[in-house]
Amino acid sequence: MTIELKVPESGESIQEVQILKWLKSEGESVQEDEDVVELETDKASMDLAAPANCTLQKILKQEGEIVSVGEVIALFEEGAGKPAAKSDKKSKKADQPKAEPAAATKSDGNAKSASSNEDTQATPSGRRELLKHGLSASDVAPAGKTVRREDVEKYVQSISSRPSADSGNRNEKEMEEVIPMSLIRRRIASKLVEAQQKAALLTTFNQVDMSYVMDLRKRHGESFQKRYGVKLGFMSFFTKALIDALKAHPELNAEIRDETNIAYRNYFHIGIAVGSGKGLVVPVLKFAERMSFAEIEQAIQEFAGRAKSNQLKPEELSGGTFTISNGGVYGSMLSTPIVNPPQSGVLGMHAIEERPVAVNGQVVIRPMMYLALTYDHRIVDGREAVTFLKRIKEAIEEPSRMLIEA
């Protein structure tokens, strides 16, 4: 009996997925719930498993193709097929006659290369990077036993820096590489354009003295990590300060609906922008007002780890009411972040630098950070935006104020 493998629903807003990588070949036997293909939505990646103990009869959609939810991408046949390709390689290897010592010495480099290429495997993030650049695992020499994303990036960088023998005779078009945008990159581009076209965006700035928070981290960081297994970072302080400011200025936690209504949310789903293998993604801390410092840091660490291997779930990337973007981790000194629609604001954090500032009539050196608040001027007035950012500054410079709700 023939069994169809269809693209499942992955969320209300997801209508298309991209075939990233087939993990099984035609004619190969698979077990029920064994992963056979990697898919990518416009928000995250996911694996699709075999529907039963069967044989992969025919692959209908190839790697890189865009397919719709509900579309059939492969056909399975009940019953066993040929064994996995890895087993075939082993049996072939066993049947081959042993090479003469002289011949083995003569082609030692080639023999080793063929052997290592045959056994080379890649991590999920490594496979995605290989697919992105049109490479196979055998093209890349891994630092360890498997090809990782970093190995592929290093290889691509090395070949791009090699001078071409005939580059002087090639025109610009021949020296270009055109690859399709991933669904996640398309989604990012679409959301950014939507924000610029539909919202009245404006940015206000301030700077914050990080001395107090840095002192707290220094005094309590070691005990915090021992107890909770995660470092005490800056994001938990800013998340707490942000929620305090949002409670005082609810319009920054609201959104415009149907062009004429304002929806005020009495809950705080804070999006944390993190880098991934496919671009910037924004996983959401749901009900962040209920979370402790440790829970915030643990959640962010987990999000960041899974974002790098594109393993975040679609539901973890939706529903945010406000976003924090920390460009400081990349060295950014100042920027104007873009609001993530339909949200009304985004807080931009930047690099901490020692700068001279006036304190009580004297010039002193303090670790300072620039803050940027981009907001939708349709719903937030300038006065509210400025006082909102100032409240965050005051909470960071004196965190004890949040304890007494001053």
ZIMO-V670237 format. One record per pair of residues at least 4 apart in sequence whose C-alpha atoms are under 6 Angstrom apart, sorted by the first residue. I is the first residue (numbers start at 1). J is the second residue. D is the distance in whole Angstrom. If there is no record, write none. Layout:
I_J_D / I_J_D
This chain:
1_77_6 / 1_78_6 / 2_76_6 / 2_77_5 / 3_75_6 / 3_76_5 / 4_75_5 / 5_72_6 / 5_73_6 / 5_74_5 / 6_70_5 / 6_71_5 / 6_72_4 / 6_73_6 / 7_69_5 / 7_70_5 / 7_71_6 / 8_69_6 / 8_70_6 / 9_69_6 / 15_68_6 / 15_69_5 / 16_67_6 / 16_68_4 / 16_69_6 / 17_40_5 / 17_41_5 / 17_66_6 / 17_67_6 / 18_39_6 / 18_40_5 / 18_65_6 / 18_66_4 / 19_39_5 / 19_63_5 / 19_64_5 / 19_65_6 / 20_38_5 / 20_39_5 / 20_63_5 / 20_64_6 / 21_37_6 / 21_38_5 / 21_63_6 / 22_37_4 / 23_36_5 / 23_37_5 / 24_36_5 / 26_56_5 / 26_57_5 / 26_58_6 / 27_55_6 / 27_56_5 / 27_57_5 / 27_81_5 / 27_82_6 / 28_55_6 / 28_56_6 / 28_81_5 / 28_82_5 / 28_83_6 / 28_84_6 / 29_54_6 / 29_55_4 / 29_80_5 / 29_81_5 / 30_53_6 / 30_54_6 / 30_55_6 / 31_53_4 / 32_50_5 / 32_51_6 / 32_52_4 / 32_53_5 / 33_49_5 / 33_50_5 / 34_49_5 / 34_50_5 / 35_48_6 / 35_49_4 / 36_49_5 / 37_47_6 / 37_48_5 / 38_46_6 / 38_47_4 / 39_45_6 / 39_46_5 / 39_47_6 / 40_44_6 / 40_45_4 / 42_183_4 / 42_184_4 / 42_187_6 / 43_184_5 / 43_314_6 / 44_310_6 / 44_312_6 / 44_313_6 / 44_314_6 / 45_310_5 / 45_311_6 / 54_77_6 / 54_78_4 / 54_79_5 / 54_80_6 / 55_76_5 / 55_77_5 / 55_80_6 / 55_81_5 / 56_76_5 / 57_75_6 / 57_76_5 / 57_77_6 / 58_74_6 / 58_75_5 / 59_74_5 / 60_73_5 / 60_74_5 / 61_73_5 / 89_93_6 / 104_108_5 / 113_117_6 / 116_120_6 / 117_138_5 / 121_146_5 / 122_126_5 / 122_127_6 / 122_146_5 / 122_147_4 / 123_148_6 / 125_149_6 / 125_309_5 / 126_147_6 / 126_148_4 / 126_149_4 / 129_149_6 / 130_134_6 / 130_135_5 / 142_147_5 / 142_151_6 / 194_198_6 / 195_199_6 / 195_341_6 / 199_376_6 / 200_376_5 / 200_377_5 / 201_375_6 / 201_376_5 / 201_377_6 / 202_374_6 / 202_375_6 / 203_373_5 / 203_374_4 / 204_372_6 / 204_373_5 / 205_371_6 / 205_372_5 / 206_370_6 / 206_371_5 / 207_369_5 / 207_370_4 / 207_371_6 / 208_368_6 / 208_369_5 / 208_393_5 / 209_368_5 / 209_397_6 / 210_367_6 / 210_368_6 / 212_397_6 / 216_220_6 / 217_221_5 / 220_224_6 / 221_232_6 / 225_229_5 / 225_230_5 / 225_231_5 / 235_239_6 / 236_293_5 / 236_296_6 / 238_242_6 / 241_392_5 / 241_395_6 / 245_388_6 / 245_391_6 / 246_250_5 / 252_344_6 / 252_345_6 / 253_321_6 / 254_263_5 / 254_264_4 / 254_265_6 / 255_262_6 / 255_263_5 / 255_342_6 / 255_343_6 / 255_344_6 / 256_261_6 / 256_262_5 / 257_261_5 / 257_262_6 / 268_287_5 / 268_288_6 / 269_285_5 / 269_286_4 / 269_287_5 / 269_288_6 / 269_320_5 / 269_321_5 / 270_284_5 / 270_285_5 / 270_320_6 / 270_322_5 / 270_323_6 / 271_282_5 / 271_283_6 / 271_284_4 / 271_320_5 / 271_323_4 / 272_282_5 / 272_283_6 / 272_323_6 / 272_324_5 / 273_281_6 / 273_282_4 / 273_325_5 / 274_280_6 / 274_281_6 / 275_279_6 / 275_280_5 / 276_280_6 / 276_307_5 / 276_308_4 / 277_308_5 / 282_317_6 / 283_316_5 / 283_317_4 / 284_316_6 / 284_317_6 / 284_320_6 / 291_295_6 / 303_307_6 / 306_311_5 / 306_312_6 / 307_311_6 / 307_312_6 / 321_343_6 / 322_343_6 / 322_345_6 / 323_346_5 / 324_346_6 / 324_347_5 / 325_348_5 / 326_348_6 / 326_349_5 / 327_332_5 / 327_349_6 / 327_350_5 / 328_332_5 / 328_350_4 / 328_351_4 / 331_351_5 / 332_350_6 / 332_351_6 / 333_350_5 / 333_351_5 / 337_348_6 / 339_345_6 / 339_346_5 / 344_375_5 / 344_376_5 / 345_374_6 / 345_375_4 / 346_373_6 / 346_374_5 / 347_372_6 / 347_373_5 / 348_371_6 / 348_372_5 / 349_371_5 / 350_369_6 / 350_370_6 / 352_367_6 / 352_368_5 / 352_369_5 / 353_367_5 / 353_368_5 / 354_366_5 / 354_367_4 / 354_368_6 / 355_365_5 / 355_366_6 / 356_364_5 / 356_365_4 / 357_363_5 / 357_364_6 / 358_362_5 / 358_363_4 / 376_380_6 / 377_381_6 / 384_388_6 / 394_398_6 / 395_399_5 / 401_405_6 / 401_406_5
